[in-house]
Amino acid sequence: MTRLLFLLLLCATFDPASAMGETAPCPIRRAAAASPYVWLLCDRKDLFVSADEGLTWQTRHVPFDVKFRAITFLDSRRGFIAGDGGTLLATEDGAETWRQVPLPTRENLTAIHFVGDLGWLAGWSGVILHSADGGKTWEQQQSGTRQGLDGIFFVDTDHGWAVGWNAAMLRTSDGGRTWEKVSVPKSVFSLDSVYFRDVKSGWAVGFGGQILRSRDGGLTWQEQASPLRDWLKSIVFDNSGRGWIASDNALLVSEDGETWTPIPVAGPVFVGQVLAVKDSVWAIGQFGVLKQAGRDHNFTALATLPVAGREGGPS
């Protein structure tokens, strides 16, 4: 209920068009990377792709008018975007064309994850779907919960975790054939993102600045000290082993996964995702994209995003 009231208040008081200005061509929902490409997913109809780490961009139109919430690419050509009403679209030519994939659900889909050709989708009402053939066909798995799920992550083909509303936390050790509910500290609210570095060591983040830590494969969780009380929406570890967490107007970084340091973000970017791209980290905001490289903690805004209605590099 707290999460719903927050969303209603935000929608009533915030004007996306005025905040977006010239920083982004659309409200950016999520992003994906598969060398050498990066894709930015708008919440409706459009996708932007770069083959040169953000120097130039091209527009790809998506021929379905639904709200999109998740994107992933298995390689430079095969990708998926998922969204409301049980919509899943697939491409086999790098986002040039899309086809709809039949699914056994009409629930809104919020997260997608692949390990090789094995894939999982998560969404509202506790829905979890699984594909064993590279996303061609999907079947429903029994999650054991009716809570909405916002994040799903697998470290290999067997060990996975899903998180969501009202402190929902699930784990599996058999590829999702069975899912187990896991207890979290009583003070925990909704969770948005989960990440494991191996089958034992993981983190989950969510509403109110919550950071949870597990050292036993997600059987038990402990709260970590958080320097923010904002909504934490995404967590990832880069190639050097540093952890990154996204919130609306700040990032958190950790060298050891135990202590977290805030990094302010300039402007109303509303960061919703942190994405590892080769040796850099990108902060994907609804109204802009920030990029970091090397060991530096500084992020710079991508000035090359296309203006709405145009393609290419800097305007």
Beta strands, then each sheet from edge to edge (+ up, - down):
strand 1: 28-34
strand 2: 37-42
strand 3: 46-50
strand 4: 58-61
strand 5: 68-73
strand 6: 79-83
strand 7: 87-91
strand 8: 99-100
strand 9: 109-115
strand 10: 118-123
strand 11: 128-131
strand 12: 139-141
strand 13: 149-154
strand 14: 160-164
strand 15: 169-172
strand 16: 180-181
strand 17: 191-196
strand 18: 202-206
strand 19: 211-214
strand 20: 222-223
strand 21: 234-237
strand 22: 243-247
strand 23: 250-254
strand 24: 261-264
strand 25: 271-277
strand 26: 280-285
strand 27: 288-293
strand 28: 300-301
sheet 1: 1+ 2- 3+ 4-
sheet 2: 5+ 6- 7+ 8-
sheet 3: 9+ 10- 11+ 12-
sheet 4: 13+ 14- 15+ 16-
sheet 5: 17+ 18- 19+ 20-
sheet 6: 21+ 22- 23+ 24-
sheet 7: 25+ 26- 27+ 28-
end
